[in-house]
Structure formats: C-alpha cells, structure tokens
Amino acid sequence: MGWFRKRPKQAPIAVKDPATVVPPEASDREHRNAFILMGIGGAVLAAVGLMGIASIFAPVFFALVLTICVHPLRVAMERRGISRGLATGSVIVAVFLLLLIFGYLGLVALGQFGALLTDYESQLQSGATNIASWLNSIGITSNEISQAASDIDPSSFATFLGSLLGSVGGWITAGVIIFTMLLLMAMDAAFLPTLLRQMRPYRPLLVNALSNYGSNVRRYMVVTTVLGLAQGLINWFALVLLGVPGAFIWGVLSFLCSFIPNVGYFIAIIPPIIFGFLVGGWPTVIAVIVVYGIVNAGTQSVVQPRVVGNAVSLSQTITFFSVLFWAVIIGPIGAILAIPLTLLVRALLVDSHPSMLWVRPILGDLDETKVLMAADDAEIKADKAARKAQRAKPAPAPAAAVADEG
C-alpha cells in the first residue's frame, strides 16, 4: 500500500567546520557597511542635484517655510467660521505684505550702503594703509599686504556685494517663483489636515514627523524673527548713539544675520566695527563690540533657547556645519534656511523611521542624555561624600593599647 511506501534515503547533511562558519553578526556588519556606503553615495548625488537646481529649490523652499509660518492664521480664521477661500486670501495678503515691507527695507539699506561707500572712500583707503603699516611695524613685511592695501577701492565692495546677491534678473525670477508658490501652497494647505488624517493609519510615524516638523519650524522661525527684529532695533539705536555711520544698514544686517546661527553674529559686527573705527577710533570699536556682545548673548544664548525649547534639538557642531553645508549647496540663502533644511532631513530620515530614533541624541536631542548625566553626577557626588566620611572616621585603636588599658 502507498501508506507504507518507503521514503528514499536522504544524503547525510554535511557538517561545516566551525572555523569556516561566518557568524551572523559579521555578515550583518558587512551588509550594514555596504548600506552605509550606498547611503553616503546617495546623499552625495542628492547634494549635487540640489546644487544644480539651487536657483529653483531655494525660492520654493523659502515659500514653503513662509507657508508653514502663516498656517496658524488660516486655522484660526477657519475656526471662527470664516470660509476657506477668504482665509486663503487673507494668508496670501499677509505674507505678501511682509515680503514687501522687508524687501523695501532691504532696498533702502542697499541704497544707503552705496552712498556710504562713496562718502567714506578716502577714509577706507587710508585705514587700510594704516593697517598695512602697523603689520609691517610688528614684523609682518609682506609685499602682497601692502599691494592689497594700496589697491583697495570701496566700489569693489559694491561689486562684490552685487555678485554675491546675484543679478536683478535672478532676483526677479526668484520673486516670481516665491509669489507663485506661495499662492499655490496657500490653496493646497486647505487640504493638508485632511490629507494627514488619511495618511495616519498607513504611515503614523511619517505623519507625526511632518506635523512636528511644521510646528518646530514655525516656532523657530517666528521666535527668531521677533528676536531678530528686537536685536536689529537695539543695535540700530545703539549705533546711532555711538555716531557710527550707516546705523540703519547695520541694523537691517543684524536682523538678517540673526537667522544664521553661530556665524551671523560675526558677519553682522564687522561693518559697524570698521566704520566705527573710522569715525571714533578704538573707543567706538570697543563700545560696538560690548553692545553687540550683550545683545547677542541676551537674545541667542538666553531668550531664544528658553522660548524655542526643544524645537530644534541640534548640537552646536551640526548647526555650524549645516550653515556651511547649505550655503555651499544653494547659496547665501542656504545659510538663512539652514535650520529648517536640516530639520527636514532629520524628519525624513530619522524621525519617520523607528529604527533610526537612536540617532536623535547624537544629533542633539539631549533631554534623556542630560537626565543620565545628572544621575551620574549625583552618583559621583555621593561616592565622594562617602569616601570623605570614611576618611573622617577615627582610626581604630591598636589591640596592644586596648590590652594595656584593661
């Protein structure tokens, strides 16, 4: 019968030599290294691609950040019963008015900057010559320094600034892209809450990451804008009192540089120092440094971290590197948008993947790390106190002395 049919004999299983068996951990490491290399290669290709379309990507992302910042206005208006169309129109008008105001202030500052260079042309040239002479007096006798000092022309600063900012045609193109994307994004934002609710059952971590990204970017940009305005106004008023030429220009520059973490302070303070030295010498230079140092330390080191809180959660090293990286990739505006861009990369690659959440402390999310460090410090202090108490105890008397007393 078929039930009792004999099964064919199987070949004996070959037992591998333990010395030749590759542990699964080693195999995983090899594959992980390959994945890391592929990830690095993909990141390089993405960076090169963004660099190639920087003229398009920068204004589009800037429009996205503006749309995120004004989104609460739409939500508040819709909650009050205002129609979506009217809320969308109000958001667009509000953003356009802000851009027009800041654009007008920027144009006024640029116009005053050109006039200032013309008025102080001779002073700038003589100041450069004096610096070259001082360098020669302390032993730095370089012909290149003397030649550069004699060739300084203030009009070259305006030329350099124009090449840095780009041509008028480039700014017009960027303005058209920004306004168009603002209009379209404002209309599409009406569907965003419903879209996120539809996505949540399928990609809950991604939805949470995008929602947190929007709130974090909004908090960072709004707080930085308010503090930057206060910082610019205080610096402007202080420079007027000190008699530094172009105080309004340097106030606007201070406001713009407040969006550039770690580096913006040094960029904003150089022009007031130069023109302050021309009109007031070293006392004015010291006063400018003191004022800028107090204002910058008060806003960016004390007020901003308390208000922003855990919205950024990026280490100082990564923040500084992100400013340099995005400035190279998409130009000067990349330094201003460095934090929102870096937060977007973190949201897509780390926050939306549960297996990558361990990277957040490395990037700068140090809440749990600070708790562990506090526990370690408390343990060290307790250990020190125990050892100190142990040393303070009197030494036990020798056995012979105890016997004599008996």
PLY file of the C-alpha trace (Angstrom):
ply
format ascii 1.0
element vertex 406
property float x
property float y
property float z
element edge 405
property int vertex1
property int vertex2
end_header
0.00 0.00 0.00
1.01 3.54 -0.61
0.86 4.32 3.05
3.81 2.06 3.78
5.88 3.11 0.82
9.49 3.59 1.82
10.92 7.03 1.57
14.12 7.47 -0.40
17.22 7.80 1.63
18.47 11.36 2.02
22.08 12.27 1.70
23.76 12.94 5.02
23.93 16.59 5.99
27.45 17.87 5.73
28.67 19.41 8.94
30.62 22.59 8.31
33.86 23.30 10.01
33.21 25.81 12.80
36.29 27.72 11.73
34.74 28.42 8.33
31.28 29.41 9.58
30.69 33.16 9.36
28.89 34.45 12.44
25.60 36.17 11.62
26.82 39.32 13.35
29.78 39.60 11.00
27.57 39.04 7.98
25.19 41.75 9.17
28.10 44.12 9.65
29.27 43.53 6.10
25.83 44.26 4.70
25.48 47.27 7.00
28.75 48.74 5.75
27.53 48.31 2.19
24.29 50.07 3.04
26.22 52.91 4.69
28.35 53.35 1.59
25.27 53.34 -0.63
23.62 55.88 1.67
26.65 58.17 1.50
26.72 57.86 -2.29
23.02 58.67 -2.49
23.50 61.69 -0.23
26.29 62.97 -2.46
24.13 62.58 -5.56
21.24 64.35 -3.83
23.51 67.22 -2.77
24.90 67.61 -6.28
21.38 67.52 -7.68
20.20 70.22 -5.28
23.22 72.31 -6.18
22.25 72.05 -9.84
18.69 73.27 -9.23
19.56 75.72 -6.45
18.02 78.65 -8.30
14.66 76.83 -8.23
14.89 74.88 -5.00
15.86 77.85 -2.78
12.83 80.07 -3.55
10.46 77.08 -3.47
11.67 76.01 -0.04
11.57 79.61 1.17
7.94 79.78 0.08
7.28 76.51 1.92
8.75 77.92 5.14
6.62 81.07 4.82
3.51 78.95 4.22
4.27 76.89 7.33
4.75 80.04 9.41
1.39 81.61 8.45
-0.62 78.38 8.56
-1.94 79.05 12.12
-3.59 82.22 10.78
-5.65 80.11 8.39
-6.57 77.65 11.14
-7.65 80.45 13.48
-9.81 82.08 10.81
-11.49 78.81 9.83
-12.26 78.05 13.47
-14.06 81.39 13.68
-16.32 80.33 10.83
-14.61 82.21 8.01
-14.74 80.45 4.66
-11.68 78.67 3.33
-11.45 80.93 0.30
-11.39 84.08 2.41
-8.90 82.51 4.84
-6.63 81.57 1.93
-6.80 85.09 0.52
-6.03 86.62 3.91
-2.99 84.38 4.36
-1.66 85.29 0.92
-2.15 89.02 1.51
-0.44 88.83 4.91
2.62 87.06 3.50
2.86 89.42 0.53
2.71 92.47 2.81
5.50 91.07 4.99
7.67 90.36 1.95
7.05 93.82 0.53
7.94 95.51 3.82
11.16 93.56 4.27
12.03 93.95 0.59
11.57 97.71 0.79
13.76 97.92 3.89
16.41 95.86 2.12
16.41 98.13 -0.93
16.68 101.24 1.26
19.59 99.68 3.14
21.38 98.77 -0.10
20.93 102.31 -1.43
22.35 103.81 1.75
25.22 101.34 1.64
26.26 102.53 -1.83
26.16 106.16 -0.74
28.11 105.33 2.42
30.93 103.73 0.44
31.20 106.81 -1.73
31.30 109.20 1.24
33.97 107.23 3.13
36.13 106.17 0.20
39.22 108.12 1.28
38.87 107.05 4.93
38.65 103.38 3.94
41.74 103.63 1.79
43.75 105.43 4.48
42.56 102.96 7.12
43.72 100.02 5.00
47.08 101.72 4.52
47.44 102.28 8.27
46.67 98.62 8.98
49.31 97.55 6.45
51.84 99.89 8.09
51.03 98.51 11.52
51.52 94.95 10.27
54.87 95.95 8.83
55.86 97.54 12.15
55.31 94.28 14.05
57.39 92.29 11.60
54.84 91.17 9.02
56.51 92.64 5.97
54.61 91.22 3.04
54.51 92.93 -0.31
51.14 91.35 -1.01
49.62 93.05 2.06
50.96 96.46 1.05
49.80 95.97 -2.53
46.33 94.89 -1.42
46.05 97.91 0.90
47.02 100.31 -1.85
44.62 98.70 -4.33
41.55 98.85 -2.06
38.68 100.55 -3.82
35.37 100.90 -1.96
33.50 100.49 -5.22
34.84 96.92 -5.34
32.82 96.16 -2.22
29.66 97.13 -4.04
30.68 94.97 -7.00
31.37 92.03 -4.71
28.04 92.52 -2.94
26.24 92.63 -6.27
27.88 89.39 -7.43
27.01 87.78 -4.11
23.37 88.76 -4.24
23.04 87.98 -7.93
21.71 89.92 -10.87
18.46 91.82 -10.98
17.07 89.24 -13.38
17.84 86.46 -10.92
16.03 88.26 -8.12
13.03 88.90 -10.35
12.90 85.21 -11.27
13.19 84.19 -7.63
10.44 86.66 -6.70
8.11 85.27 -9.34
8.76 81.70 -8.12
8.19 82.69 -4.47
4.94 84.53 -5.13
3.61 81.80 -7.39
4.48 79.02 -4.95
3.01 81.00 -2.06
-0.25 81.33 -3.96
-0.39 77.64 -4.86
0.80 76.35 -1.47
-1.71 78.54 0.35
-4.52 77.00 -1.68
-3.22 73.44 -1.23
-2.76 73.95 2.51
-6.53 73.91 2.94
-6.47 70.15 2.26
-3.43 69.40 4.42
-5.19 68.46 7.73
-7.48 66.03 5.91
-4.60 64.55 3.93
-2.59 63.93 7.08
-5.60 62.30 8.69
-5.91 59.98 5.68
-2.23 59.07 5.83
-2.06 58.43 9.57
-3.44 54.83 9.54
-0.82 53.81 6.97
2.23 55.93 7.95
1.72 57.18 11.51
5.39 57.91 12.18
5.74 59.88 8.95
2.64 61.93 9.74
3.92 62.64 13.25
7.33 63.59 11.87
5.83 66.01 9.34
3.47 67.53 11.91
6.30 68.01 14.39
8.47 69.44 11.63
5.86 72.07 10.80
5.38 73.12 14.42
9.13 73.15 15.13
9.98 75.21 12.05
7.13 77.61 12.80
8.25 78.11 16.38
11.88 78.57 15.39
11.23 81.00 12.53
8.65 83.11 14.37
10.77 83.37 17.53
13.91 84.11 15.52
12.08 86.80 13.52
10.76 88.54 16.62
14.09 88.36 18.43
15.92 89.41 15.25
13.72 92.50 14.95
14.40 93.37 18.59
18.11 92.76 18.11
18.24 94.90 14.97
16.33 97.77 16.59
18.54 97.75 19.70
21.73 97.66 17.63
20.43 100.43 15.36
19.60 102.66 18.33
22.97 101.94 19.99
24.92 102.68 16.79
23.05 105.97 16.37
24.05 106.97 19.90
27.66 105.98 19.20
27.68 108.01 15.97
28.53 105.07 13.71
27.70 105.84 10.05
25.05 103.69 8.38
23.37 102.64 11.63
20.14 101.69 9.80
22.06 99.49 7.35
23.81 97.60 10.14
20.53 97.20 12.00
18.99 95.52 8.95
22.12 93.39 8.56
21.88 92.37 12.21
18.26 91.29 11.67
19.13 89.18 8.63
22.16 87.62 10.31
20.09 86.60 13.33
18.78 83.73 11.14
22.33 82.43 10.68
23.25 80.55 13.87
26.79 80.79 15.27
28.12 82.66 12.23
25.66 85.54 11.84
26.96 87.49 14.83
30.46 87.73 13.38
29.15 88.75 9.96
26.91 91.46 11.42
29.54 93.02 13.68
32.35 93.52 11.13
30.93 96.54 9.19
30.00 98.56 12.33
33.48 97.92 13.73
35.12 99.19 10.52
33.04 102.37 10.21
33.09 102.93 13.96
36.88 102.86 13.86
36.88 105.41 11.04
34.87 107.98 13.00
35.66 107.22 16.65
38.77 105.09 16.84
39.28 102.26 19.29
36.84 103.54 21.97
33.97 103.29 19.49
35.15 99.84 18.37
35.16 98.58 21.96
31.72 100.07 22.56
30.32 98.37 19.44
31.78 95.01 20.50
30.34 95.35 24.00
26.86 96.33 22.76
26.70 93.59 20.13
28.05 91.04 22.59
25.45 91.86 25.24
22.56 91.95 22.77
23.63 88.76 21.02
24.26 86.89 24.28
20.92 88.04 25.66
18.84 87.05 22.64
20.52 83.99 21.14
22.03 82.46 24.27
19.39 83.21 26.94
16.00 84.20 25.49
15.87 82.13 22.29
16.73 78.71 23.82
14.11 79.22 26.54
11.38 80.18 24.09
12.24 77.76 21.29
12.81 74.91 23.73
13.12 71.50 22.07
12.03 72.71 18.63
15.50 72.48 17.09
17.39 69.85 19.14
20.55 70.12 17.04
24.02 70.15 18.51
26.22 73.20 18.08
28.59 71.29 15.81
25.82 70.10 13.48
24.26 73.58 13.48
27.52 75.20 12.42
28.18 72.54 9.79
24.65 72.87 8.42
25.16 76.61 7.87
28.31 75.97 5.85
26.84 72.99 4.00
23.59 74.62 2.86
25.37 77.86 1.96
27.56 75.85 -0.42
24.64 73.85 -1.82
22.03 76.57 -2.53
23.91 79.82 -1.99
23.73 82.57 0.67
20.05 81.97 1.36
21.02 78.45 2.41
22.74 79.92 5.48
19.45 81.57 6.48
17.39 78.44 5.83
19.98 76.04 7.27
17.97 75.08 10.35
14.66 74.38 8.52
16.51 72.39 5.86
18.40 70.31 8.41
15.22 69.67 10.38
13.53 68.46 7.19
16.35 65.99 6.53
16.09 64.76 10.11
12.31 64.39 9.87
12.51 62.32 6.68
15.50 60.14 7.57
15.32 59.81 11.36
12.02 60.85 12.92
9.88 58.87 10.49
11.77 55.58 10.99
11.54 53.78 14.36
14.85 52.00 13.80
16.66 55.35 13.48
15.37 57.10 16.60
18.59 56.20 18.41
20.35 58.78 16.21
18.44 61.73 17.71
20.68 62.06 20.81
23.73 62.09 18.54
22.18 64.90 16.51
21.46 66.99 19.59
18.26 65.78 21.30
19.87 65.64 24.74
16.90 65.59 27.12
17.40 61.97 28.15
21.17 62.39 27.98
21.05 65.29 30.43
18.97 63.20 32.83
21.53 60.39 32.66
24.39 62.86 33.14
22.63 64.35 36.16
22.24 60.87 37.63
25.92 60.16 37.01
26.93 63.45 38.66
24.74 62.67 41.67
26.33 59.22 41.95
29.83 60.71 41.76
28.99 63.28 44.43
27.55 60.57 46.68
30.66 58.46 46.20
32.90 61.42 47.05
30.84 62.17 50.16
31.06 58.52 51.26
34.83 58.46 50.82
35.19 61.76 52.66
33.10 60.43 55.55
35.17 57.26 55.58
38.37 59.28 55.87
36.89 61.43 58.64
36.20 58.39 60.91
38.77 57.94 63.71
41.16 55.06 63.19
40.54 52.03 65.49
42.93 51.74 68.45
45.64 49.02 68.25
44.96 45.75 70.10
48.03 46.18 72.36
46.84 49.59 73.55
43.42 48.18 74.36
45.01 45.38 76.40
47.15 47.87 78.41
44.11 49.94 79.25
42.37 46.79 80.51
0 1
1 2
2 3
3 4
4 5
5 6
6 7
7 8
8 9
9 10
10 11
11 12
12 13
13 14
14 15
15 16
16 17
17 18
18 19
19 20
20 21
21 22
22 23
23 24
24 25
25 26
26 27
27 28
28 29
29 30
30 31
31 32
32 33
33 34
34 35
35 36
36 37
37 38
38 39
39 40
40 41
41 42
42 43
43 44
44 45
45 46
46 47
47 48
48 49
49 50
50 51
51 52
52 53
53 54
54 55
55 56
56 57
57 58
58 59
59 60
60 61
61 62
62 63
63 64
64 65
65 66
66 67
67 68
68 69
69 70
70 71
71 72
72 73
73 74
74 75
75 76
76 77
77 78
78 79
79 80
80 81
81 82
82 83
83 84
84 85
85 86
86 87
87 88
88 89
89 90
90 91
91 92
92 93
93 94
94 95
95 96
96 97
97 98
98 99
99 100
100 101
101 102
102 103
103 104
104 105
105 106
106 107
107 108
108 109
109 110
110 111
111 112
112 113
113 114
114 115
115 116
116 117
117 118
118 119
119 120
120 121
121 122
122 123
123 124
124 125
125 126
126 127
127 128
128 129
129 130
130 131
131 132
132 133
133 134
134 135
135 136
136 137
137 138
138 139
139 140
140 141
141 142
142 143
143 144
144 145
145 146
146 147
147 148
148 149
149 150
150 151
151 152
152 153
153 154
154 155
155 156
156 157
157 158
158 159
159 160
160 161
161 162
162 163
163 164
164 165
165 166
166 167
167 168
168 169
169 170
170 171
171 172
172 173
173 174
174 175
175 176
176 177
177 178
178 179
179 180
180 181
181 182
182 183
183 184
184 185
185 186
186 187
187 188
188 189
189 190
190 191
191 192
192 193
193 194
194 195
195 196
196 197
197 198
198 199
199 200
200 201
201 202
202 203
203 204
204 205
205 206
206 207
207 208
208 209
209 210
210 211
211 212
212 213
213 214
214 215
215 216
216 217
217 218
218 219
219 220
220 221
221 222
222 223
223 224
224 225
225 226
226 227
227 228
228 229
229 230
230 231
231 232
232 233
233 234
234 235
235 236
236 237
237 238
238 239
239 240
240 241
241 242
242 243
243 244
244 245
245 246
246 247
247 248
248 249
249 250
250 251
251 252
252 253
253 254
254 255
255 256
256 257
257 258
258 259
259 260
260 261
261 262
262 263
263 264
264 265
265 266
266 267
267 268
268 269
269 270
270 271
271 272
272 273
273 274
274 275
275 276
276 277
277 278
278 279
279 280
280 281
281 282
282 283
283 284
284 285
285 286
286 287
287 288
288 289
289 290
290 291
291 292
292 293
293 294
294 295
295 296
296 297
297 298
298 299
299 300
300 301
301 302
302 303
303 304
304 305
305 306
306 307
307 308
308 309
309 310
310 311
311 312
312 313
313 314
314 315
315 316
316 317
317 318
318 319
319 320
320 321
321 322
322 323
323 324
324 325
325 326
326 327
327 328
328 329
329 330
330 331
331 332
332 333
333 334
334 335
335 336
336 337
337 338
338 339
339 340
340 341
341 342
342 343
343 344
344 345
345 346
346 347
347 348
348 349
349 350
350 351
351 352
352 353
353 354
354 355
355 356
356 357
357 358
358 359
359 360
360 361
361 362
362 363
363 364
364 365
365 366
366 367
367 368
368 369
369 370
370 371
371 372
372 373
373 374
374 375
375 376
376 377
377 378
378 379
379 380
380 381
381 382
382 383
383 384
384 385
385 386
386 387
387 388
388 389
389 390
390 391
391 392
392 393
393 394
394 395
395 396
396 397
397 398
398 399
399 400
400 401
401 402
402 403
403 404
404 405
